[in-house]
Amino acid sequence: MQSRDKILAVDDDIVDIRIIEKLLGRNFEFRTASTGEQALEIATDFQPDIILLDNMLPGMDGGEVCQQIRADSRLRHTKIIMISGKTMASERIEAYEAGADDYITKPFDEDELLAKIRVYLRLKSVEEVDQFKTNVLTLLGHETRTPLTSLIGSAEMLMSEENIDAEEQKLFMVMVYNSAKRLHSLFEKVMLLSLLKSRKQQFNMEPAELCEVVREAICEVALKAAERNVKIEEQFDAGPTVHLDKNEIKNVVTMILDNAIRFSPSDGSVTVGISSNNEDVRLSVNDQGEGIDSDYLPYVFEELSDPDVAHHSEGHGLSLAIARQVVLQHNGTVSAESTKGSGTNFTVRLPIMVSSELANCEK
């Protein structure tokens, strides 16, 4: 299963929205907004690949929306195609200066719009991969230095002709193992995130109960929670069926739980809840840690989100970035809310399977 590219159409004209939805709705994950304010709110969670933006909106106009999107680093690779009834060259230039990637006048040609969408989807993918490669090379140069030094130093001691007693030998072997394990984990995460971002990771989708998957994830982190004396509390409602890759979503929940346990105080607790409404099933993980700084919170799911990548701390934010990519490719969302000193709440939303989808899966 491959996830679909995401398009957000922003227009206060319902006729234009219906035309675009008819053209794109079957082949893309599609959302709409009728105001600039609504578009900005949706874009933050939806993370669209392309925004089709009407220039003449009530309240905040298209140019202002463009500028705010371009100011948000979480949407830095999102492509914006302005669709407008204004045809003067000066108006096109204003749109480009505001941050639009392209400009189409109404009434637009459907084939031209589809062609431009395909071009900008390819361009966005290339830009994301190039940026990712650059960051990863910087990260590897920094993060591999310490474990490699430990590996080489320990190996040299073990190979030396000096007499090393059994206790020292065991210590050096443990250092070699831990350093190799750290490097292996880093490379595994980098490779997985690369596959996810390039949309090459395959998912084994099947109907499942989220409660069952979450309980398996809790078992995965039970030992670590016990070591830190952190209690995991369950608040589960019987939820409807969701369509997911059980192993990948279990890994997502494990990563979020691992993060919550790591930052929880000793003798604290982590509350795991599952609820649902008519549209989605929601998983929440709430810890009692120190919380996330408000300046960092919007970027907590971005890989290598520390602005100083070269001096990034161990951990390098890859786990939560992987979690977000997996959830997005399940057509879901993941978000975090936190107040410094008052803990953090992570929420994963996955779409409910409708009856027709469930019937198709069971055939």
C-alpha contacts under 8 A as a table, 3 or more apart, distances in Angstrom:
res1	aa1	res2	aa2	distance
1	M	202	Q	5.99
1	M	203	F	5.34
1	M	204	N	6.83
1	M	205	M	6.84
2	Q	199	R	7.02
2	Q	200	K	7.90
2	Q	201	Q	7.87
2	Q	202	Q	6.72
2	Q	203	F	7.29
2	Q	329	Q	7.35
3	S	199	R	7.54
3	S	329	Q	4.89
3	S	330	H	6.73
3	S	331	N	7.07
4	R	27	N	7.17
4	R	28	F	5.39
4	R	29	E	5.70
4	R	329	Q	7.69
5	D	28	F	5.37
5	D	29	E	5.97
5	D	48	P	7.73
5	D	49	D	6.38
6	K	28	F	5.78
6	K	29	E	4.63
6	K	30	F	5.97
6	K	31	R	7.97
6	K	46	F	7.90
6	K	47	Q	7.57
6	K	48	P	4.75
6	K	49	D	5.16
6	K	50	I	6.64
7	I	28	F	6.64
7	I	29	E	6.23
7	I	30	F	5.11
7	I	31	R	6.44
7	I	48	P	5.31
7	I	49	D	5.96
7	I	50	I	4.96
7	I	51	I	5.78
7	I	52	L	7.39
8	L	30	F	6.01
8	L	31	R	4.85
8	L	32	T	5.53
8	L	33	A	7.45
8	L	39	A	7.86
8	L	43	A	7.52
8	L	48	P	6.03
8	L	50	I	6.44
8	L	51	I	4.78
8	L	52	L	6.20
9	A	17	I	7.05
9	A	20	I	7.64
9	A	30	F	7.68
9	A	31	R	6.37
9	A	32	T	4.81
9	A	33	A	6.36
9	A	51	I	5.85
9	A	52	L	4.67
9	A	53	L	6.17
10	V	17	I	7.77
10	V	32	T	5.75
10	V	33	A	4.71
10	V	34	S	5.59
10	V	35	T	6.86
10	V	36	G	7.41
10	V	39	A	6.48
10	V	51	I	7.36
10	V	52	L	6.05
10	V	53	L	4.90
10	V	54	D	5.91
11	D	14	I	7.35
11	D	16	D	7.17
11	D	17	I	6.38
11	D	32	T	7.77
11	D	33	A	6.45
11	D	34	S	4.95
11	D	35	T	6.95
11	D	53	L	6.67
11	D	54	D	5.20
11	D	57	L	6.82
12	D	17	I	7.89
12	D	33	A	7.60
12	D	34	S	4.33
12	D	35	T	6.49
12	D	57	L	6.33
12	D	58	P	7.54
13	D	16	D	5.46
13	D	17	I	6.41
13	D	34	S	7.63
14	I	17	I	5.00
14	I	18	R	6.16
15	V	18	R	5.19
15	V	19	I	6.30
16	D	19	I	5.10
16	D	20	I	6.29
17	I	20	I	5.21
17	I	21	E	6.02
17	I	32	T	7.46
18	R	21	E	4.98
18	R	22	K	6.00
19	I	22	K	5.26
19	I	23	L	6.30
20	I	23	L	5.03
20	I	24	L	6.04
20	I	25	G	7.72
21	E	24	L	5.18
21	E	25	G	4.81
21	E	30	F	7.39
22	K	25	G	5.71
22	K	26	R	7.61
23	L	26	R	7.66
23	L	110	E	7.58
24	L	27	N	5.74
24	L	28	F	5.95
24	L	30	F	7.40
25	G	28	F	5.57
25	G	29	E	6.85
25	G	30	F	5.75
26	R	29	E	7.97
29	E	331	N	7.88
32	T	39	A	7.74
33	A	36	G	7.59
33	A	38	Q	5.81
33	A	39	A	5.29
33	A	42	I	7.80
34	S	38	Q	6.88
34	S	39	A	7.39
34	S	57	L	7.68
35	T	38	Q	5.26
35	T	39	A	6.20
35	T	57	L	6.10
35	T	58	P	6.34
35	T	59	G	7.35
35	T	60	M	7.28
36	G	39	A	4.96
36	G	40	L	6.31
36	G	57	L	6.82
36	G	58	P	7.78
36	G	59	G	7.36
36	G	60	M	5.37
36	G	61	D	6.52
36	G	62	G	6.93
36	G	65	V	5.74
37	E	40	L	5.34
37	E	41	E	6.43
37	E	60	M	6.93
37	E	65	V	7.82
38	Q	41	E	5.14
38	Q	42	I	6.19
39	A	42	I	5.23
39	A	43	A	5.94
39	A	65	V	7.94
40	L	43	A	5.15
40	L	44	T	6.43
40	L	65	V	7.20
40	L	68	Q	7.92
40	L	69	I	7.24
41	E	44	T	5.68
41	E	45	D	7.33
42	I	45	D	5.73
42	I	46	F	5.77
43	A	46	F	5.01
43	A	47	Q	5.24
43	A	48	P	6.21
43	A	75	L	8.00
44	T	47	Q	5.77
44	T	74	R	7.64
44	T	75	L	7.68
45	D	333	T	6.42
45	D	334	V	7.66
45	D	335	S	7.46
46	F	333	T	7.01
47	Q	74	R	7.99
47	Q	75	L	6.86
47	Q	78	T	7.80
48	P	51	I	6.61
48	P	78	T	6.49
49	D	77	H	7.64
49	D	78	T	5.05
49	D	79	K	6.33
49	D	121	L	6.88
49	D	124	K	7.42
50	I	78	T	5.61
50	I	79	K	4.71
50	I	80	I	5.78
50	I	81	I	7.36
50	I	117	I	7.47
50	I	120	Y	7.68
50	I	121	L	7.38
51	I	78	T	7.25
51	I	79	K	6.23
51	I	80	I	4.80
51	I	81	I	6.19
52	L	80	I	6.11
52	L	81	I	5.01
52	L	82	M	5.94
52	L	83	I	6.57
53	L	62	G	6.38
53	L	80	I	6.87
53	L	81	I	6.13
53	L	82	M	4.74
53	L	83	I	5.68
54	D	57	L	6.60
54	D	62	G	5.96
54	D	82	M	5.87
54	D	83	I	4.87
54	D	84	S	5.50
55	N	61	D	5.93
55	N	62	G	4.01
55	N	63	G	6.55
55	N	82	M	6.40
55	N	83	I	6.44
55	N	84	S	5.33
55	N	85	G	7.99
56	M	61	D	5.57
56	M	62	G	6.13
56	M	84	S	7.05
57	L	60	M	6.41
57	L	61	D	4.83
57	L	62	G	6.42
58	P	61	D	6.59
60	M	64	E	6.08
60	M	65	V	6.75
61	D	64	E	5.51
61	D	65	V	6.42
62	G	65	V	5.05
62	G	66	C	6.10
62	G	82	M	7.67
63	G	66	C	5.03
63	G	67	Q	6.33
63	G	94	E	7.62
63	G	95	A	6.03
63	G	98	A	5.49
63	G	99	G	7.85
64	E	67	Q	5.14
64	E	68	Q	6.33
64	E	98	A	7.34
65	V	68	Q	5.25
65	V	69	I	6.20
66	C	69	I	5.21
66	C	70	R	6.18
66	C	80	I	7.58
66	C	98	A	5.76
66	C	99	G	5.57
66	C	100	A	6.45
67	Q	70	R	5.15
67	Q	71	A	6.24
67	Q	98	A	5.37
67	Q	99	G	6.12
68	Q	71	A	5.01
68	Q	72	D	6.52
69	I	72	D	5.28
69	I	75	L	6.33
69	I	76	R	7.54
70	R	73	S	7.15
70	R	75	L	6.95
70	R	76	R	6.05
70	R	99	G	6.42
71	A	76	R	7.82
72	D	75	L	5.62
72	D	76	R	6.47
73	S	76	R	4.83
74	R	77	H	7.98
74	R	298	P	7.88
74	R	299	Y	6.94
74	R	302	E	7.60
75	L	78	T	5.22
77	H	124	K	5.90
77	H	127	E	7.10
77	H	128	E	6.74
78	T	124	K	6.93
79	K	100	A	7.55
79	K	101	D	6.19
79	K	120	Y	6.56
79	K	121	L	7.88
79	K	124	K	6.96
80	I	99	G	7.67
80	I	100	A	5.10
80	I	101	D	5.34
80	I	102	D	6.77
81	I	100	A	6.04
81	I	101	D	5.81
81	I	102	D	4.77
81	I	103	Y	5.67
81	I	104	I	7.22
82	M	95	A	7.25
82	M	100	A	6.27
82	M	101	D	7.77
82	M	102	D	6.12
82	M	103	Y	4.67
82	M	104	I	6.10
83	I	103	Y	5.98
83	I	104	I	4.82
83	I	105	T	5.62
83	I	106	K	6.63
83	I	108	F	7.98
84	S	87	T	7.60
84	S	103	Y	7.55
84	S	104	I	6.38
84	S	105	T	4.91
84	S	106	K	5.68
85	G	105	T	5.43
85	G	106	K	4.91
85	G	107	P	7.50
86	K	91	E	6.66
86	K	105	T	6.65
86	K	106	K	7.93
87	T	91	E	6.92
87	T	92	R	7.36
87	T	105	T	6.30
88	M	91	E	5.34
88	M	92	R	6.63
89	A	92	R	5.07
89	A	93	I	6.26
90	S	93	I	5.05
90	S	94	E	6.27
91	E	94	E	5.07
91	E	95	A	6.37
92	R	95	A	5.15
92	R	96	Y	6.36
92	R	103	Y	6.55
93	I	96	Y	5.11
93	I	97	E	6.10
94	E	97	E	5.07
94	E	98	A	6.15
95	A	98	A	5.08
95	A	99	G	6.54
95	A	100	A	5.56
95	A	103	Y	7.44
96	Y	99	G	5.18
96	Y	100	A	4.71
96	Y	101	D	6.47
96	Y	102	D	7.18
96	Y	103	Y	7.90
97	E	100	A	7.20
100	A	103	Y	7.20
104	I	108	F	6.54
104	I	113	L	7.97
105	T	108	F	5.80
108	F	112	E	7.65
108	F	113	L	7.20
109	D	112	E	5.31
109	D	113	L	6.32
110	E	113	L	5.12
110	E	114	L	6.26
111	D	114	L	5.17
111	D	115	A	6.13
112	E	115	A	5.07
112	E	116	K	6.18
113	L	116	K	5.17
113	L	117	I	6.17
114	L	117	I	5.06
114	L	118	R	6.30
115	A	118	R	5.24
115	A	119	V	6.33
116	K	119	V	5.05
116	K	120	Y	6.17
117	I	120	Y	5.25
117	I	121	L	6.06
118	R	121	L	5.18
118	R	122	R	6.39
119	V	122	R	5.35
119	V	123	L	6.27
120	Y	123	L	4.82
120	Y	124	K	5.93
121	L	124	K	5.17
121	L	125	S	6.24
122	R	125	S	5.19
122	R	126	V	6.28
123	L	126	V	5.18
123	L	127	E	6.19
124	K	127	E	5.16
124	K	128	E	6.13
125	S	128	E	5.22
125	S	129	V	6.19
125	S	198	S	6.97
126	V	129	V	5.26
126	V	130	D	6.06
127	E	130	D	5.16
127	E	131	Q	6.12
128	E	131	Q	5.22
128	E	132	F	6.02
128	E	197	K	7.75
129	V	132	F	4.95
129	V	133	K	6.07
129	V	194	S	7.70
129	V	197	K	7.26
129	V	198	S	7.05
130	D	133	K	5.13
130	D	134	T	6.26
131	Q	134	T	5.14
131	Q	135	N	6.24
132	F	135	N	5.19
132	F	136	V	6.00
132	F	194	S	7.83
133	K	136	V	5.06
133	K	137	L	6.12
134	T	137	L	5.35
134	T	138	T	6.45
135	N	138	T	5.16
135	N	139	L	6.04
135	N	304	L	7.11
135	N	309	V	7.30
136	V	139	L	4.83
136	V	140	L	5.91
136	V	190	V	7.54
137	L	140	L	5.19
137	L	141	G	6.17
138	T	141	G	5.23
138	T	142	H	6.51
138	T	309	V	6.96
138	T	310	A	6.16
139	L	142	H	5.21
139	L	143	E	5.78
139	L	304	L	7.91
139	L	309	V	6.48
139	L	310	A	6.39
139	L	312	H	7.73
140	L	143	E	5.11
140	L	144	T	5.47
140	L	145	R	8.00
141	G	144	T	6.00
141	G	145	R	6.56
142	H	145	R	5.66
142	H	146	T	7.94
142	H	310	A	6.17
142	H	311	H	7.33
142	H	312	H	8.00
143	E	146	T	6.67
143	E	147	P	7.74
143	E	314	E	7.25
144	T	147	P	5.67
144	T	148	L	5.88
144	T	183	L	6.69
145	R	148	L	5.32
145	R	149	T	6.08
146	T	149	T	5.18
146	T	150	S	6.27
147	P	150	S	4.99
147	P	151	L	6.02
147	P	179	S	4.68
147	P	180	A	7.14
147	P	182	R	7.17
147	P	183	L	6.92
148	L	151	L	4.93
148	L	152	I	6.05
148	L	179	S	7.06
149	T	152	I	5.25
149	T	153	G	5.93
150	S	153	G	5.16
150	S	154	S	5.94
150	S	175	M	6.84
150	S	176	V	6.92
150	S	179	S	6.61
151	L	154	S	5.36
151	L	155	A	6.02
151	L	175	M	7.07
151	L	176	V	5.04
151	L	179	S	6.14
151	L	180	A	7.25
152	I	155	A	5.12
152	I	156	E	6.03
153	G	156	E	5.19
153	G	157	M	6.35
154	S	157	M	5.17
154	S	158	L	6.26
154	S	172	F	5.28
154	S	173	M	7.37
154	S	175	M	6.82
154	S	176	V	6.29
155	A	158	L	5.06
155	A	159	M	6.10
155	A	172	F	7.61
155	A	176	V	7.26
156	E	159	M	5.11
156	E	160	S	6.00
157	M	160	S	5.18
157	M	172	F	7.76
158	L	164	I	7.72
158	L	169	Q	6.85
158	L	172	F	7.20
164	I	168	E	6.13
164	I	169	Q	6.16
165	D	168	E	5.50
165	D	169	Q	6.18
166	A	169	Q	4.98
166	A	170	K	6.11
167	E	170	K	5.18
167	E	171	L	6.32
168	E	171	L	4.99
168	E	172	F	6.27
169	Q	172	F	5.23
169	Q	173	M	6.22
170	K	173	M	5.06
170	K	174	V	6.21
171	L	174	V	5.15
171	L	175	M	6.32
172	F	175	M	5.01
172	F	176	V	6.22
173	M	176	V	5.03
173	M	177	Y	6.15
174	V	177	Y	5.06
174	V	178	N	6.06
175	M	178	N	5.24
175	M	179	S	6.06
176	V	179	S	5.32
176	V	180	A	6.11
177	Y	180	A	5.18
177	Y	181	K	6.00
178	N	181	K	5.02
178	N	182	R	6.11
179	S	182	R	5.11
179	S	183	L	6.31
180	A	183	L	5.16
180	A	184	H	6.07
181	K	184	H	5.03
181	K	185	S	6.13
182	R	185	S	5.23
182	R	186	L	6.26
183	L	186	L	5.11
183	L	187	F	6.24
184	H	187	F	5.28
184	H	188	E	6.06
185	S	188	E	5.13
185	S	189	K	6.19
186	L	189	K	5.31
186	L	190	V	6.22
187	F	190	V	5.04
187	F	191	M	6.06
188	E	191	M	5.26
188	E	192	L	6.14
189	K	192	L	5.13
189	K	193	L	6.03
189	K	318	L	6.64
189	K	319	S	7.32
189	K	322	I	7.75
190	V	193	L	5.25
190	V	194	S	6.09
190	V	318	L	7.49
191	M	194	S	5.06
191	M	195	L	6.30
192	L	195	L	5.14
192	L	196	L	6.22
192	L	201	Q	7.85
192	L	322	I	7.54
193	L	196	L	5.00
193	L	197	K	6.05
193	L	318	L	7.71
193	L	321	A	7.60
193	L	322	I	5.64
193	L	325	Q	7.75
194	S	197	K	5.26
194	S	198	S	6.16
195	L	198	S	5.25
195	L	199	R	6.11
195	L	200	K	5.08
195	L	201	Q	5.25
196	L	199	R	5.02
196	L	200	K	6.12
196	L	201	Q	5.38
196	L	322	I	7.64
196	L	325	Q	6.29
196	L	326	V	7.20
197	K	200	K	7.73
197	K	325	Q	7.09
198	S	201	Q	7.93
203	F	245	D	5.79
203	F	248	E	7.79
204	N	244	L	7.42
204	N	245	D	5.02
204	N	246	K	7.85
205	M	243	H	6.10
205	M	244	L	4.73
205	M	245	D	4.56
205	M	246	K	7.61
206	E	243	H	5.33
206	E	244	L	5.52
206	E	245	D	6.34
206	E	246	K	7.71
206	E	361	C	7.20
207	P	241	T	6.11
207	P	242	V	5.59
207	P	243	H	4.57
207	P	244	L	6.47
207	P	358	L	7.19
207	P	361	C	7.33
208	A	212	E	7.91
208	A	213	V	7.94
208	A	241	T	5.58
208	A	242	V	5.50
208	A	243	H	6.21
208	A	244	L	6.77
208	A	246	K	7.32
209	E	212	E	5.60
209	E	213	V	6.84
209	E	239	G	7.04
209	E	240	P	6.97
209	E	241	T	5.40
209	E	242	V	6.43
210	L	213	V	5.13
210	L	214	V	6.10
210	L	239	G	7.25
210	L	241	T	7.52
210	L	242	V	7.01
210	L	274	I	8.00
211	C	214	V	5.19
211	C	215	R	6.20
211	C	236	F	7.01
211	C	238	A	7.47
211	C	239	G	7.46
211	C	274	I	7.14
212	E	215	R	5.29
212	E	216	E	6.50
213	V	216	E	5.26
213	V	217	A	6.49
213	V	246	K	6.40
213	V	249	I	7.42
213	V	250	K	5.65
214	V	217	A	4.99
214	V	218	I	6.24
214	V	250	K	6.35
214	V	253	V	6.55
215	R	218	I	4.98
215	R	219	C	6.37
216	E	219	C	5.15
216	E	220	E	6.52
216	E	250	K	7.00
217	A	220	E	5.00
217	A	221	V	6.72
217	A	250	K	5.42
217	A	251	N	7.07
217	A	253	V	6.06
217	A	254	T	5.03
218	I	221	V	5.40
218	I	222	A	5.99
218	I	232	I	7.93
218	I	254	T	6.99
218	I	257	L	7.56
219	C	222	A	5.06
219	C	223	L	7.99
220	E	223	L	7.51
220	E	254	T	6.84
221	V	224	K	5.40
221	V	225	A	6.19
221	V	254	T	6.78
221	V	257	L	7.19
221	V	258	D	6.51
222	A	225	A	5.10
222	A	226	A	6.13
223	L	226	A	5.04
223	L	227	E	6.18
224	K	227	E	5.07
224	K	228	R	6.45
224	K	261	I	7.67
225	A	228	R	5.28
225	A	229	N	5.85
225	A	230	V	4.90
225	A	231	K	6.69
225	A	232	I	7.59
225	A	261	I	6.18
226	A	229	N	4.67
226	A	230	V	6.06
226	A	231	K	7.47
227	E	230	V	7.75
228	R	261	I	7.76
228	R	265	P	7.99
228	R	266	S	5.49
228	R	267	D	7.30
229	N	266	S	5.59
229	N	267	D	5.07
229	N	268	G	7.23
230	V	261	I	6.77
230	V	264	S	7.24
230	V	265	P	7.52
230	V	266	S	6.02
230	V	267	D	5.25
230	V	268	G	5.05
230	V	269	S	5.11
230	V	270	V	7.09
231	K	267	D	7.23
231	K	268	G	6.43
231	K	269	S	4.47
231	K	270	V	6.21
232	I	269	S	5.71
232	I	270	V	4.86
232	I	271	T	5.89
232	I	272	V	7.16
233	E	269	S	7.06
233	E	270	V	6.14
233	E	271	T	4.71
233	E	272	V	6.04
234	E	271	T	6.05
234	E	272	V	5.02
234	E	273	G	5.99
235	Q	271	T	7.28
235	Q	272	V	6.07
235	Q	273	G	4.51
235	Q	274	I	6.49
236	F	272	V	7.74
236	F	273	G	5.32
236	F	274	I	4.69
236	F	275	S	6.70
237	D	273	G	7.87
237	D	274	I	5.73
237	D	275	S	5.39
237	D	276	S	7.81
238	A	274	I	7.93
238	A	275	S	7.53
239	G	274	I	7.39
239	G	275	S	6.37
239	G	276	S	6.02
239	G	281	V	6.72
240	P	276	S	7.53
240	P	281	V	7.38
240	P	352	I	6.73
240	P	353	M	7.84
241	T	352	I	6.29
241	T	353	M	6.03
242	V	281	V	7.60
242	V	350	L	7.10
242	V	351	P	6.59
242	V	352	I	5.02
242	V	353	M	5.27
243	H	351	P	7.78
243	H	352	I	7.34
243	H	353	M	6.22
244	L	249	I	7.12
244	L	330	H	6.70
245	D	248	E	5.45
245	D	249	I	6.11
246	K	249	I	5.37
246	K	250	K	5.93
247	N	250	K	5.05
247	N	251	N	6.22
248	E	251	N	5.07
248	E	252	V	6.33
248	E	326	V	7.09
249	I	252	V	4.85
249	I	253	V	6.26
249	I	326	V	7.36
249	I	327	V	7.52
250	K	253	V	5.17
250	K	254	T	6.07
251	N	254	T	4.91
251	N	255	M	6.11
251	N	323	A	7.80
252	V	255	M	5.20
252	V	256	I	6.37
252	V	322	I	7.73
252	V	323	A	4.84
252	V	326	V	7.36
252	V	327	V	7.84
253	V	256	I	5.16
253	V	257	L	6.02
253	V	323	A	8.00
254	T	257	L	5.07
254	T	258	D	5.88
255	M	258	D	5.05
255	M	259	N	6.17
255	M	319	S	6.20
255	M	320	L	6.89
255	M	323	A	7.13
256	I	259	N	5.11
256	I	260	A	6.23
256	I	285	V	7.46
256	I	320	L	7.07
256	I	323	A	7.81
256	I	346	F	7.56
257	L	260	A	4.96
257	L	261	I	6.08
257	L	285	V	7.06
258	D	261	I	5.21
258	D	262	R	6.04
259	N	262	R	5.14
259	N	263	F	6.41
260	A	263	F	5.46
260	A	264	S	6.04
260	A	270	V	6.88
260	A	285	V	7.56
260	A	286	N	7.40
260	A	287	D	5.56
260	A	289	G	7.67
260	A	344	T	7.97
261	I	264	S	5.08
261	I	270	V	7.03
261	I	287	D	7.43
263	F	287	D	7.83
263	F	289	G	5.29
263	F	290	E	7.32
264	S	268	G	6.12
264	S	269	S	7.19
264	S	270	V	7.63
264	S	287	D	6.11
264	S	288	Q	5.51
264	S	289	G	4.36
264	S	290	E	7.69
265	P	268	G	5.19
265	P	288	Q	6.93
265	P	289	G	6.00
268	G	288	Q	6.51
269	S	287	D	6.48
269	S	288	Q	6.59
270	V	285	V	6.83
270	V	286	N	5.62
270	V	287	D	4.62
270	V	288	Q	6.91
271	T	284	S	7.81
271	T	285	V	5.73
271	T	286	N	5.12
271	T	287	D	6.59
272	V	283	L	7.22
272	V	284	S	5.67
272	V	285	V	4.67
272	V	286	N	6.56
273	G	282	R	7.90
273	G	283	L	5.66
273	G	284	S	5.02
273	G	285	V	6.57
274	I	281	V	7.16
274	I	282	R	5.56
274	I	283	L	4.64
274	I	284	S	6.46
275	S	281	V	5.89
275	S	282	R	5.24
275	S	283	L	6.76
276	S	279	E	7.63
276	S	280	D	5.76
276	S	281	V	4.26
276	S	282	R	5.69
277	N	280	D	5.77
277	N	281	V	6.68
278	N	352	I	7.68
279	E	351	P	6.04
279	E	352	I	5.85
280	D	349	R	6.07
280	D	350	L	5.34
280	D	351	P	4.27
280	D	352	I	4.85
281	V	349	R	5.67
281	V	350	L	5.36
281	V	351	P	6.36
281	V	352	I	6.32
282	R	347	T	6.69
282	R	348	V	5.65
282	R	349	R	4.60
282	R	350	L	6.62
283	L	347	T	5.57
283	L	348	V	5.05
283	L	349	R	6.49
284	S	345	N	6.64
284	S	346	F	5.54
284	S	347	T	4.44
284	S	348	V	6.46
285	V	345	N	5.54
285	V	346	F	5.12
285	V	347	T	6.56
286	N	343	G	7.16
286	N	344	T	5.74
286	N	345	N	4.27
286	N	346	F	6.43
287	D	343	G	5.34
287	D	344	T	5.55
287	D	345	N	6.56
288	Q	291	G	7.73
288	Q	342	S	6.45
288	Q	343	G	4.33
288	Q	344	T	6.95
289	G	341	G	7.01
289	G	342	S	6.71
289	G	343	G	4.45
289	G	344	T	6.92
290	E	340	K	5.87
290	E	341	G	4.26
290	E	342	S	5.95
290	E	343	G	5.35
290	E	344	T	7.94
291	G	338	S	5.52
291	G	339	T	5.59
291	G	340	K	4.44
291	G	341	G	5.29
291	G	342	S	5.68
291	G	343	G	4.25
291	G	344	T	5.21
292	I	296	Y	6.86
292	I	297	L	5.93
292	I	338	S	5.80
292	I	339	T	6.60
292	I	340	K	5.61
292	I	343	G	7.66
292	I	344	T	6.92
293	D	296	Y	5.39
293	D	297	L	6.05
293	D	338	S	7.93
293	D	339	T	7.46
293	D	340	K	5.83
294	S	297	L	5.14
294	S	298	P	7.60
294	S	338	S	7.68
294	S	339	T	7.31
294	S	340	K	7.33
295	D	298	P	7.10
296	Y	299	Y	5.61
296	Y	300	V	6.32
297	L	300	V	5.27
297	L	336	A	7.34
297	L	337	E	7.65
297	L	338	S	7.47
298	P	301	F	7.85
299	Y	302	E	5.31
299	Y	305	S	6.13
300	V	305	S	6.93
300	V	317	G	7.53
300	V	320	L	7.30
300	V	321	A	7.94
300	V	336	A	7.88
301	F	305	S	7.80
301	F	317	G	7.38
301	F	320	L	5.18
301	F	321	A	4.68
301	F	323	A	7.94
301	F	324	R	6.33
302	E	305	S	5.20
302	E	317	G	7.15
302	E	318	L	7.85
302	E	320	L	7.49
302	E	321	A	5.24
303	E	316	H	7.27
303	E	317	G	5.41
303	E	318	L	5.21
303	E	320	L	7.64
303	E	321	A	5.08
304	L	307	P	7.77
304	L	309	V	6.30
304	L	312	H	7.70
304	L	316	H	5.64
304	L	317	G	5.72
304	L	318	L	6.91
305	S	309	V	7.61
305	S	316	H	7.91
305	S	317	G	6.88
306	D	309	V	5.67
306	D	312	H	6.32
306	D	316	H	7.95
308	D	311	H	5.64
308	D	312	H	6.29
309	V	312	H	4.92
312	H	316	H	6.20
313	S	316	H	6.09
315	G	318	L	7.05
317	G	320	L	6.03
317	G	321	A	6.50
318	L	321	A	5.05
318	L	322	I	6.07
319	S	322	I	5.13
319	S	323	A	6.21
320	L	323	A	4.85
320	L	324	R	6.21
321	A	324	R	5.21
321	A	325	Q	6.35
322	I	325	Q	5.19
322	I	326	V	6.26
323	A	326	V	5.31
323	A	327	V	6.25
324	R	327	V	5.16
324	R	328	L	6.01
324	R	333	T	7.41
324	R	334	V	6.13
325	Q	328	L	5.12
325	Q	329	Q	6.15
326	V	329	Q	5.21
326	V	330	H	6.44
327	V	330	H	5.03
327	V	331	N	6.62
327	V	332	G	5.23
327	V	333	T	5.98
327	V	334	V	6.76
327	V	348	V	7.60
327	V	350	L	7.62
328	L	331	N	5.00
328	L	332	G	5.06
328	L	333	T	5.78
328	L	334	V	7.82
329	Q	332	G	7.14
330	H	350	L	7.13
331	N	350	L	6.95
331	N	351	P	7.03
332	G	348	V	7.30
332	G	349	R	5.36
332	G	350	L	4.55
332	G	351	P	6.27
333	T	348	V	5.82
333	T	349	R	5.23
333	T	350	L	6.90
334	V	346	F	7.17
334	V	347	T	5.55
334	V	348	V	4.39
334	V	349	R	6.33
335	S	346	F	5.75
335	S	347	T	5.32
335	S	348	V	6.68
336	A	344	T	6.94
336	A	345	N	5.64
336	A	346	F	4.46
336	A	347	T	6.32
337	E	344	T	5.81
337	E	345	N	5.23
337	E	346	F	6.54
338	S	342	S	7.07
338	S	343	G	6.05
338	S	344	T	4.38
338	S	345	N	6.28
339	T	342	S	5.32
339	T	343	G	6.47
339	T	344	T	6.96
340	K	343	G	6.95
353	M	357	E	5.94
353	M	358	L	6.16
354	V	357	E	5.44
354	V	358	L	6.33
355	S	358	L	5.10
355	S	359	A	6.15
356	S	359	A	5.12
356	S	360	N	6.26
357	E	360	N	5.15
357	E	361	C	6.30
358	L	361	C	5.16
358	L	362	E	6.35
359	A	362	E	5.20
359	A	363	K	6.46
360	N	363	K	5.37
